[in-house]
Amino acid sequence: MVIRRARRYGTPRGLIPVRANRRTRYLSCWYCDWKIFSLNELLYFFGQRYARFLRNWMTFGVALSVISLFGITMMLFWEAAAAFHLHRWSFGLQDIPLSLFWGTTPLVSGLSISIMDFAVVVFSTVISVTVHELGHAVAAASEGVPIEYVAIFLAVIFPGALVAFNNDLLQALPNFASLRIYCAGIWHNAVFSLVCGLALLLLPLTLHPLYIHGENAMVLEISPSSPLSDYLSRGDVILSVDGEKIHSPHELMEKMVQVDTKLLQGMGSNEKGYCVPNVLLEESKTVSVLDDNFSCPDGHAAFIGLPCLNSSSFFEISSKHHGRYKKENKHCLSPELVVKLTKCGEGWGGTGFLKNPCSCSKNEYCMKPLLIPGMSWFEVSYAKPYSSECFQLRRNTSLVDFNPGYGSYPCGIGTFVYVGDMLILAHSMRLSAYQPRWMHFSWSMDVPSTLENILACAYHVSAALAAINSLPVFFLDGEYILETALYYITWLNPRKRRRAAKVTLIAGTILSVIALSRIIYFTYYSVTKV
């Protein structure tokens, strides 16, 4: 997103003006804009009425913007030196994902971006740009500078907005008054970003009368191609994964990353076992026997014994293979039956499980799933509190307050086993930490998630606009802030001042393009690598 402000009023060269209802549009093959004049008198009246307060308010913006301009300029030069290997330490700008600038969550695997997600990005961007430009307009009005017009433009493929003032009146202002006008956009974006961040933190408290927050993760959408779609649907909640209770989508993602990290490091990737009775193992010998590829009939999974060195008995069975017998402890078992058994092994995350393979009784043996490298075995417990059966149960029990908690009134609780990549599991569905207390409308499930996305997106976009306009780059607010701030360096004559501003802007523009290119490159590389 590129924001451009005009300092001179007039018709751009090479553009065709089209006027209608106090609005003027200029069209060309590379630039078009829509100029709005109807807000001039209203904004000027507001700025003049509260001029004293607004001047004091904008003074804080001058301090923030000048500090931001100096700090970001130093970061650009430091990062440039790191890129050319002049030193090793870096701020890590190349590690910033592009999604940070609009605050949207990553796309769900198998799910395309929805119209609502696109609308959230557009709405948040429009609001953030409006706040930025209104800041300039009100600051100018408080200084007695009338607004020429407010314009929305499209330069090539880059959208933006600007506020135009009479250049002669701007030049007649004291330098600090001009700084208040130039810094107002950055200041208001920073304040708006802070307001959105606070609103996001207080959202659980705000929605508490209507929604439960942080009890479990609720499914909002799931990819039809995902194997999870056979068990989970919209409105279902994930109770736990491997015995660890899941309170929010963030907790689920943290567990996925933790498990994936252990897999890459080869630590505890497959030490989850079940205490299988010897009787069941004897039956598995006659029902299904593993071949060389360790395959099992449909509805069965391969298991192998976890050795217990302290145990005096080691359950072994003989299986016939190529005309001879050999000792084996691999079996085909039904996961639906196995998950109901007592757990053993050191791979379980829950603290209430037996972690020692020797903890099984004498008539049981600790068996773990036999998996290919890079794959994991997970138990996912879920509930269906919004199903028709649950509604009927609550109606029969005459519950007045519909609380989808499953402790007192368990409903639709089940467990299934997922074998595969944990990150794929996490990215195949869209979750929410909010659950409606009353389920009169299906769309009520999406309200908290939509509000979260709007606030998060507006927070990131507004902060990004403040940072981008603090760059010492041509046509951005940083250009005018730099030119005006240089007047306070009294030992520079006008010629040196102009030269210093020009050199800084050229270097800042080049370094900003390099930094942005690095961010795009490393973002594309990380996406394609995954």
DOFITI-134207 format. One line per field, with one value per residue (C-alpha): residue number from 1; residue in three letters; x, y, z. Coordinates in Angstrom, 3 decimals, decimal comma, padded with zeros to 6 digits. Layout:
BEGIN
nr	(NUM/...)
rest	(ALA/...)
c1	(X/...)
c2	(Y/...)
c3	(Z/...)
***
This chain:
BEGIN
nr	(1/2/3/4/5/6/7/8/9/10/11/12/13/14/15/16/17/18/19/20/21/22/23/24/25/26/27/28/29/30/31/32/33/34/35/36/37/38/39/40/41/42/43/44/45/46/47/48/49/50/51/52/53/54/55/56/57/58/59/60/61/62/63/64/65/66/67/68/69/70/71/72/73/74/75/76/77/78/79/80/81/82/83/84/85/86/87/88/89/90/91/92/93/94/95/96/97/98/99/100/101/102/103/104/105/106/107/108/109/110/111/112/113/114/115/116/117/118/119/120/121/122/123/124/125/126/127/128/129/130/131/132/133/134/135/136/137/138/139/140/141/142/143/144/145/146/147/148/149/150/151/152/153/154/155/156/157/158/159/160/161/162/163/164/165/166/167/168/169/170/171/172/173/174/175/176/177/178/179/180/181/182/183/184/185/186/187/188/189/190/191/192/193/194/195/196/197/198/199/200/201/202/203/204/205/206/207/208/209/210/211/212/213/214/215/216/217/218/219/220/221/222/223/224/225/226/227/228/229/230/231/232/233/234/235/236/237/238/239/240/241/242/243/244/245/246/247/248/249/250/251/252/253/254/255/256/257/258/259/260/261/262/263/264/265/266/267/268/269/270/271/272/273/274/275/276/277/278/279/280/281/282/283/284/285/286/287/288/289/290/291/292/293/294/295/296/297/298/299/300/301/302/303/304/305/306/307/308/309/310/311/312/313/314/315/316/317/318/319/320/321/322/323/324/325/326/327/328/329/330/331/332/333/334/335/336/337/338/339/340/341/342/343/344/345/346/347/348/349/350/351/352/353/354/355/356/357/358/359/360/361/362/363/364/365/366/367/368/369/370/371/372/373/374/375/376/377/378/379/380/381/382/383/384/385/386/387/388/389/390/391/392/393/394/395/396/397/398/399/400/401/402/403/404/405/406/407/408/409/410/411/412/413/414/415/416/417/418/419/420/421/422/423/424/425/426/427/428/429/430/431/432/433/434/435/436/437/438/439/440/441/442/443/444/445/446/447/448/449/450/451/452/453/454/455/456/457/458/459/460/461/462/463/464/465/466/467/468/469/470/471/472/473/474/475/476/477/478/479/480/481/482/483/484/485/486/487/488/489/490/491/492/493/494/495/496/497/498/499/500/501/502/503/504/505/506/507/508/509/510/511/512/513/514/515/516/517/518/519/520/521/522/523/524/525/526/527/528/529/530)
rest	(MET/VAL/ILE/ARG/ARG/ALA/ARG/ARG/TYR/GLY/THR/PRO/ARG/GLY/LEU/ILE/PRO/VAL/ARG/ALA/ASN/ARG/ARG/THR/ARG/TYR/LEU/SER/CYS/TRP/TYR/CYS/ASP/TRP/LYS/ILE/PHE/SER/LEU/ASN/GLU/LEU/LEU/TYR/PHE/PHE/GLY/GLN/ARG/TYR/ALA/ARG/PHE/LEU/ARG/ASN/TRP/MET/THR/PHE/GLY/VAL/ALA/LEU/SER/VAL/ILE/SER/LEU/PHE/GLY/ILE/THR/MET/MET/LEU/PHE/TRP/GLU/ALA/ALA/ALA/ALA/PHE/HIS/LEU/HIS/ARG/TRP/SER/PHE/GLY/LEU/GLN/ASP/ILE/PRO/LEU/SER/LEU/PHE/TRP/GLY/THR/THR/PRO/LEU/VAL/SER/GLY/LEU/SER/ILE/SER/ILE/MET/ASP/PHE/ALA/VAL/VAL/VAL/PHE/SER/THR/VAL/ILE/SER/VAL/THR/VAL/HIS/GLU/LEU/GLY/HIS/ALA/VAL/ALA/ALA/ALA/SER/GLU/GLY/VAL/PRO/ILE/GLU/TYR/VAL/ALA/ILE/PHE/LEU/ALA/VAL/ILE/PHE/PRO/GLY/ALA/LEU/VAL/ALA/PHE/ASN/ASN/ASP/LEU/LEU/GLN/ALA/LEU/PRO/ASN/PHE/ALA/SER/LEU/ARG/ILE/TYR/CYS/ALA/GLY/ILE/TRP/HIS/ASN/ALA/VAL/PHE/SER/LEU/VAL/CYS/GLY/LEU/ALA/LEU/LEU/LEU/LEU/PRO/LEU/THR/LEU/HIS/PRO/LEU/TYR/ILE/HIS/GLY/GLU/ASN/ALA/MET/VAL/LEU/GLU/ILE/SER/PRO/SER/SER/PRO/LEU/SER/ASP/TYR/LEU/SER/ARG/GLY/ASP/VAL/ILE/LEU/SER/VAL/ASP/GLY/GLU/LYS/ILE/HIS/SER/PRO/HIS/GLU/LEU/MET/GLU/LYS/MET/VAL/GLN/VAL/ASP/THR/LYS/LEU/LEU/GLN/GLY/MET/GLY/SER/ASN/GLU/LYS/GLY/TYR/CYS/VAL/PRO/ASN/VAL/LEU/LEU/GLU/GLU/SER/LYS/THR/VAL/SER/VAL/LEU/ASP/ASP/ASN/PHE/SER/CYS/PRO/ASP/GLY/HIS/ALA/ALA/PHE/ILE/GLY/LEU/PRO/CYS/LEU/ASN/SER/SER/SER/PHE/PHE/GLU/ILE/SER/SER/LYS/HIS/HIS/GLY/ARG/TYR/LYS/LYS/GLU/ASN/LYS/HIS/CYS/LEU/SER/PRO/GLU/LEU/VAL/VAL/LYS/LEU/THR/LYS/CYS/GLY/GLU/GLY/TRP/GLY/GLY/THR/GLY/PHE/LEU/LYS/ASN/PRO/CYS/SER/CYS/SER/LYS/ASN/GLU/TYR/CYS/MET/LYS/PRO/LEU/LEU/ILE/PRO/GLY/MET/SER/TRP/PHE/GLU/VAL/SER/TYR/ALA/LYS/PRO/TYR/SER/SER/GLU/CYS/PHE/GLN/LEU/ARG/ARG/ASN/THR/SER/LEU/VAL/ASP/PHE/ASN/PRO/GLY/TYR/GLY/SER/TYR/PRO/CYS/GLY/ILE/GLY/THR/PHE/VAL/TYR/VAL/GLY/ASP/MET/LEU/ILE/LEU/ALA/HIS/SER/MET/ARG/LEU/SER/ALA/TYR/GLN/PRO/ARG/TRP/MET/HIS/PHE/SER/TRP/SER/MET/ASP/VAL/PRO/SER/THR/LEU/GLU/ASN/ILE/LEU/ALA/CYS/ALA/TYR/HIS/VAL/SER/ALA/ALA/LEU/ALA/ALA/ILE/ASN/SER/LEU/PRO/VAL/PHE/PHE/LEU/ASP/GLY/GLU/TYR/ILE/LEU/GLU/THR/ALA/LEU/TYR/TYR/ILE/THR/TRP/LEU/ASN/PRO/ARG/LYS/ARG/ARG/ARG/ALA/ALA/LYS/VAL/THR/LEU/ILE/ALA/GLY/THR/ILE/LEU/SER/VAL/ILE/ALA/LEU/SER/ARG/ILE/ILE/TYR/PHE/THR/TYR/TYR/SER/VAL/THR/LYS/VAL)
c1	(000,000/001,508/000,214/000,970/000,244/000,076/001,525/000,522/-002,923/-003,473/-004,212/-001,486/000,165/-001,165/-004,403/-007,941/-010,246/-013,821/-016,021/-019,374/-021,222/-018,256/-016,057/-013,256/-011,633/-008,352/-007,677/-004,588/-003,049/-000,939/-002,835/-006,432/-007,940/-011,228/-011,133/-013,745/-014,484/-017,619/-015,708/-013,656/-015,955/-016,862/-013,237/-012,145/-014,935/-014,027/-010,314/-010,903/-013,366/-010,975/-007,753/-006,031/-006,649/-005,719/-002,399/-001,411/-002,567/-000,582/002,558/002,802/002,652/005,654/007,782/006,690/007,136/010,584/011,798/010,300/011,904/015,323/015,019/013,780/016,446/019,168/017,641/017,679/021,352/022,209/020,330/022,041/025,420/024,353/023,186/026,653/028,270/029,859/028,709/026,848/024,106/020,740/017,265/015,820/013,646/013,831/012,053/008,958/006,113/004,042/000,889/001,991/001,092/-002,583/-002,911/-004,815/-004,324/-002,613/-004,803/-006,261/-005,004/-007,674/-009,692/-009,626/-009,823/-013,445/-015,311/-015,548/-011,765/-011,254/-013,891/-012,157/-008,837/-010,448/-012,524/-009,558/-007,368/-009,992/-010,498/-006,750/-006,164/-009,139/-007,769/-004,388/-005,745/-008,253/-005,337/-003,610/-006,821/-007,779/-004,196/-004,125/-007,506/-006,312/-003,411/-005,756/-004,852/-007,965/-008,168/-008,157/-009,503/-009,333/-008,453/-008,432/-006,021/-004,685/-001,132/-000,429/-001,615/-000,975/-003,994/-003,743/-005,230/-004,042/-005,051/-004,044/-003,364/-002,466/001,323/001,657/-000,211/001,886/005,106/003,910/003,441/006,141/008,217/006,784/003,219/004,094/005,570/002,313/000,480/002,985/003,233/-000,504/-001,089/001,613/000,462/-003,187/-002,264/-000,190/-003,011/-005,595/-003,360/-003,093/-006,882/-007,416/-004,877/-006,615/-010,022/-008,637/-007,367/-010,698/-012,810/-013,303/-014,598/-016,806/-018,398/-018,613/-022,425/-022,962/-019,917/-017,691/-014,003/-011,006/-012,839/-012,236/-011,465/-014,576/-014,548/-015,756/-014,732/-013,012/-011,649/-013,871/-010,729/-009,437/-009,797/-011,013/-014,236/-015,461/-015,508/-015,656/-018,092/-018,988/-019,843/-017,942/-015,345/-011,920/-011,618/-008,076/-005,195/-003,214/-004,901/-003,908/-006,913/-007,113/-008,476/-007,887/-006,614/-003,362/-002,781/-003,466/-000,973/001,647/001,255/001,548/004,769/006,145/005,433/006,820/010,009/010,456/009,965/012,654/015,005/014,107/013,032/010,068/008,391/006,667/006,679/002,928/001,729/-001,358/-001,611/-003,040/-004,300/-002,515/-005,864/-006,309/-002,781/-003,487/-006,587/-004,649/-002,270/-005,045/-007,103/-004,433/-000,690/001,733/003,573/006,928/005,392/003,761/000,317/-002,917/-006,501/-008,943/-009,890/-006,649/-003,283/000,173/001,531/004,862/005,776/007,614/010,245/010,178/013,675/012,502/009,761/010,355/008,024/008,228/005,175/006,206/004,247/005,365/004,185/004,691/006,602/008,077/007,819/009,563/008,737/010,351/009,866/007,684/005,880/004,152/000,375/-002,617/-005,084/-008,257/-007,590/-011,187/-010,560/-007,005/-007,776/-010,093/-007,246/-004,879/-002,005/001,689/004,965/006,773/005,209/001,953/001,622/-001,031/000,271/-002,364/-001,173/001,133/004,435/006,426/006,067/006,446/003,327/001,036/-000,235/001,149/-001,628/-000,989/001,770/002,670/002,175/002,942/001,796/004,223/004,623/006,779/009,344/007,867/004,382/002,740/-000,159/-002,609/-005,741/-008,272/-011,227/-014,201/-017,789/-020,868/-022,620/-024,642/-025,976/-029,695/-029,242/-027,719/-030,525/-033,044/-031,172/-031,139/-034,794/-035,690/-033,641/-035,252/-031,947/-032,597/-029,040/-027,609/-024,019/-022,272/-020,064/-019,879/-019,008/-022,497/-024,273/-021,840/-023,149/-021,729/-018,312/-016,037/-012,403/-010,666/-007,080/-005,242/-002,112/-000,082/001,486/000,288/000,736/-001,504/-004,109/-003,906/-004,061/-006,979/-009,533/-010,410/-011,033/-012,302/-011,764/-015,357/-018,507/-022,025/-023,981/-027,210/-027,381/-030,332/-028,488/-025,665/-023,927/-023,441/-020,475/-018,597/-019,189/-016,268/-013,876/-014,890/-014,425/-011,041/-009,965/-011,137/-009,374/-006,199/-006,136/-006,764/-004,074/-001,459/-002,457/-002,525/000,823/002,255/001,015/002,666/005,943/005,887/005,161/008,064/010,452/012,690/011,179/009,985/006,239/005,657/005,205/008,793/009,986/008,182/009,038/012,725/012,784/011,106/013,121/016,385/015,526/016,322/019,933/021,013/024,613/023,364/022,805/019,847/021,964/023,489/020,068/018,543/021,495/021,307/017,567/018,030/020,859/018,961/015,773/017,571/019,423/016,273/014,214/016,825/017,319/013,544/013,114/015,925/014,425/010,961/012,428/014,203/010,987/009,093/011,870/012,201/008,416/008,088/010,992/009,471/006,061/007,458/009,697/006,684)
c2	(000,000/003,335/006,558/009,782/013,329/016,294/019,630/021,614/022,130/021,931/019,626/017,020/017,196/014,716/013,980/014,515/016,182/014,920/016,936/015,859/016,901/018,640/015,647/015,618/012,568/012,592/009,727/008,526/005,235/005,114/007,199/007,885/009,529/010,655/014,078/014,904/018,552/018,177/017,584/020,797/023,094/020,481/019,568/023,223/024,160/021,277/022,124/025,805/025,137/022,860/024,426/024,804/021,219/019,837/021,727/020,263/016,823/017,002/018,050/014,512/013,265/015,402/013,751/010,244/010,830/012,417/009,597/007,024/008,696/008,745/005,193/003,630/005,481/004,064/000,587/000,818/001,758/-000,918/-003,601/-002,502/-002,955/-006,414/-007,346/-006,503/-008,490/-005,443/-006,770/-009,855/-008,494/-007,728/-006,601/-009,519/-007,471/-010,250/-012,551/-010,337/-012,125/-010,081/-011,266/-009,134/-006,005/-006,948/-009,232/-012,074/-015,665/-018,075/-019,800/-023,062/-026,034/-026,997/-023,830/-020,812/-017,266/-016,360/-013,241/-012,296/-012,484/-010,284/-007,840/-007,668/-006,747/-004,095/-002,625/-002,446/-000,859/001,770/002,656/002,922/005,106/007,290/007,785/008,734/011,319/012,798/013,339/015,499/017,364/018,193/019,225/021,591/023,051/023,708/025,724/027,780/026,045/025,186/021,827/021,873/018,331/014,770/012,245/008,483/007,381/004,363/004,694/001,783/-000,997/000,723/002,306/005,203/008,451/012,025/015,391/018,431/021,876/025,243/025,213/028,998/028,836/025,876/027,737/030,722/028,609/028,303/025,151/023,505/024,131/022,447/019,522/019,121/018,768/016,391/014,176/013,998/010,993/008,861/009,912/009,012/005,670/004,836/005,834/003,933/000,850/001,093/001,421/-001,667/-003,614/-002,706/-003,563/-006,927/-007,663/-006,665/-008,560/-011,670/-009,451/-007,474/-010,598/-012,476/-012,102/-013,832/-016,069/-018,407/-017,771/-020,001/-023,205/-025,162/-024,599/-024,630/-025,628/-022,882/-024,452/-027,624/-028,618/-031,193/-032,991/-033,370/-036,806/-034,915/-034,036/-037,594/-036,815/-033,036/-030,501/-026,858/-026,167/-029,133/-028,467/-030,065/-031,139/-032,490/-033,797/-036,690/-036,067/-032,385/-030,077/-027,558/-024,174/-022,157/-022,412/-020,855/-023,722/-026,253/-024,586/-024,455/-028,193/-028,858/-026,865/-028,579/-032,046/-031,119/-029,819/-033,064/-035,037/-033,048/-033,574/-037,267/-036,887/-038,878/-039,017/-042,342/-043,471/-043,457/-046,852/-048,687/-051,493/-054,192/-057,405/-060,571/-062,062/-059,363/-059,993/-063,707/-062,958/-060,624/-063,479/-065,491/-062,591/-060,589/-060,989/-058,366/-059,028/-057,644/-054,218/-054,066/-053,638/-054,364/-055,009/-052,107/-050,802/-052,031/-050,426/-051,866/-051,965/-053,024/-053,737/-051,267/-053,331/-053,307/-054,191/-054,518/-056,978/-060,678/-061,654/-060,527/-061,419/-063,015/-064,839/-067,012/-066,269/-068,365/-066,670/-068,332/-071,839/-071,089/-069,575/-066,526/-064,383/-061,315/-058,734/-056,833/-056,985/-055,598/-054,075/-052,017/-048,353/-047,977/-050,628/-049,627/-045,982/-047,120/-048,899/-047,573/-045,523/-046,170/-044,922/-041,589/-039,855/-038,725/-035,101/-035,452/-035,626/-038,092/-040,965/-043,831/-043,027/-046,140/-049,090/-051,365/-049,864/-052,273/-055,259/-058,804/-059,713/-056,657/-055,501/-051,927/-051,633/-048,541/-047,698/-048,702/-045,618/-044,522/-041,747/-038,247/-039,493/-039,249/-040,840/-038,502/-038,983/-036,207/-035,964/-033,885/-033,060/-031,906/-029,473/-027,828/-030,988/-031,724/-034,494/-032,027/-029,541/-032,276/-033,297/-029,747/-029,279/-032,410/-031,333/-027,842/-025,975/-022,244/-021,080/-022,847/-023,401/-025,814/-027,152/-030,903/-031,571/-031,766/-032,713/-034,611/-034,717/-036,087/-036,807/-038,997/-039,808/-040,581/-041,289/-039,190/-040,631/-038,177/-034,744/-032,691/-029,366/-030,563/-031,405/-027,906/-026,144/-028,182/-026,395/-022,927/-022,658/-020,122/-019,753/-018,474/-020,564/-019,053/-019,332/-019,383/-020,937/-019,273/-018,473/-020,319/-017,087/-016,190/-018,595/-016,333/-012,988/-013,160/-014,484/-011,706/-009,035/-010,497/-010,454/-006,850/-005,585/-007,576/-006,527/-002,849/-003,030/-004,354/-002,193/001,011/000,229/-000,613/002,698/004,573/002,719/003,079/006,814/007,218/006,022/008,687/007,979/010,287/011,117/009,780/011,775/011,026/013,269/016,348/015,611/015,279/018,513/020,494/018,946/019,892/023,574/023,071/022,225/025,850/025,300/024,046/026,704/026,301/024,699/022,082/021,487/020,691/018,482/016,583/016,025/014,842/012,426/010,996/010,546/008,847/006,502/005,878/005,070/002,631/000,934/000,689/-001,017/-003,432/-004,190/-004,760/-007,006/-009,096/-009,481/-010,595/-012,999/-014,663/-014,851/-016,542/-018,860/-019,912/-020,543/-022,615/-024,527/-025,563)
c3	(000,000/-001,070/000,431/-001,407/-000,347/-002,674/-001,667/-004,714/-006,088/-009,812/-012,697/-013,179/-016,569/-019,090/-017,205/-018,461/-015,884/-015,593/-013,168/-011,723/-008,516/-006,837/-007,522/-010,072/-011,603/-013,536/-015,898/-017,717/-018,705/-015,511/-012,969/-012,061/-009,012/-007,561/-005,898/-003,279/-002,369/-000,247/003,000/002,843/004,834/007,452/008,220/008,282/010,698/013,029/012,961/013,707/016,530/018,440/017,163/020,553/021,619/018,208/018,124/021,486/020,337/017,095/018,989/020,403/016,819/015,867/018,551/017,539/013,807/014,055/016,311/013,912/010,903/012,543/013,898/010,650/008,640/010,894/010,578/006,778/006,672/009,256/007,309/004,099/005,771/006,962/003,451/002,103/004,947/006,564/009,938/011,175/013,424/011,798/012,830/010,840/008,504/005,921/008,388/008,506/006,642/004,225/006,013/008,971/007,010/006,774/009,762/008,147/009,187/006,787/004,248/005,393/003,396/000,919/001,604/-000,696/000,629/001,282/000,247/003,930/004,387/001,340/002,597/005,986/004,354/002,143/004,990/007,374/004,716/003,846/007,519/008,172/005,120/006,071/009,582/008,101/005,684/008,137/010,504/007,887/007,072/010,667/011,519/008,547/009,481/013,048/011,585/009,399/006,127/004,104/002,367/-001,415/-001,840/-000,619/-003,335/-003,757/-006,481/-008,329/-009,643/-012,001/-009,657/-006,308/-004,564/-002,151/-000,894/-000,392/001,007/-001,025/000,433/-001,043/-001,242/-000,686/002,606/003,726/002,951/004,995/008,134/010,815/010,471/013,578/012,386/009,090/011,003/012,904/009,586/007,996/011,112/011,774/009,510/011,140/014,612/014,018/012,457/015,524/017,888/015,834/015,856/019,650/019,984/017,807/019,879/023,151/021,675/020,578/024,096/025,656/023,115/025,332/028,146/025,755/024,280/027,581/027,939/024,580/024,110/026,096/025,496/026,077/027,027/023,830/020,160/017,961/014,291/011,943/008,655/007,538/004,170/002,411/001,231/004,781/006,426/009,496/007,672/008,356/012,080/012,517/011,120/011,668/015,313/016,754/019,432/019,941/023,552/023,625/021,534/023,017/026,356/026,527/026,714/023,890/024,972/021,806/018,201/019,393/021,833/019,093/016,763/019,524/020,098/016,369/016,141/019,242/017,866/014,441/016,055/017,973/014,772/012,999/015,935/016,215/019,842/021,142/017,772/018,337/021,954/022,490/023,606/024,834/027,382/025,103/026,791/025,776/024,779/022,147/020,875/020,592/018,544/016,302/015,452/013,844/012,468/010,625/010,297/008,979/005,734/004,646/003,955/007,371/005,842/007,660/006,565/006,392/009,801/011,384/012,090/012,633/016,209/017,644/021,246/023,477/025,360/029,138/030,366/033,943/033,076/033,621/030,799/027,241/025,182/021,927/019,313/016,450/012,946/009,869/007,081/003,965/005,463/008,757/012,133/013,652/016,714/016,143/018,256/015,446/015,249/013,397/015,837/015,556/016,525/017,703/020,334/021,178/021,987/024,783/026,566/029,218/027,827/028,351/026,915/027,116/024,112/025,721/026,679/029,384/032,931/034,048/031,856/032,720/031,014/031,875/029,449/032,491/034,076/032,243/034,209/033,819/031,398/029,191/026,908/025,873/022,115/020,043/016,481/013,739/011,546/008,656/009,385/009,566/010,490/013,890/015,739/017,472/019,491/018,977/021,350/020,246/021,125/019,202/021,581/018,801/017,180/017,037/019,606/022,064/021,502/022,200/025,358/026,682/025,818/027,728/030,753/030,648/030,639/030,594/030,064/027,059/028,019/025,642/028,406/028,338/031,971/033,461/030,252/027,997/024,467/021,238/022,704/020,611/019,877/016,616/015,615/013,079/011,483/009,439/009,571/012,531/010,733/007,908/010,526/011,989/008,619/007,279/009,442/010,717/014,446/016,958/020,702/021,112/021,569/021,499/024,739/022,750/019,312/017,572/014,345/012,639/011,628/015,297/015,335/012,910/014,665/017,167/014,524/012,118/014,790/015,680/012,031/011,539/014,651/013,961/010,325/011,147/013,832/011,407/008,440/010,478/012,092/008,662/007,234/010,101/009,534/005,735/005,893/008,318/005,623/004,005/000,597/-002,165/-002,218/001,303/004,499/005,423/002,580/003,922/007,551/006,639/004,591/007,358/010,197/008,478/009,008/012,700/011,840/011,805/010,676/007,281/004,648/002,260/-000,441/001,881/003,403/000,026/-000,887/002,415/001,935/-001,649/-000,821/002,159/000,111/-002,775/-000,412/001,630/-001,460/-002,801/000,571/001,132/-002,224/-001,360/002,069/000,584/-002,120/000,519/002,510/-000,609/-001,607/001,804/002,182/-001,218/-000,401/002,933/001,331/-001,540/000,867/002,934)
***
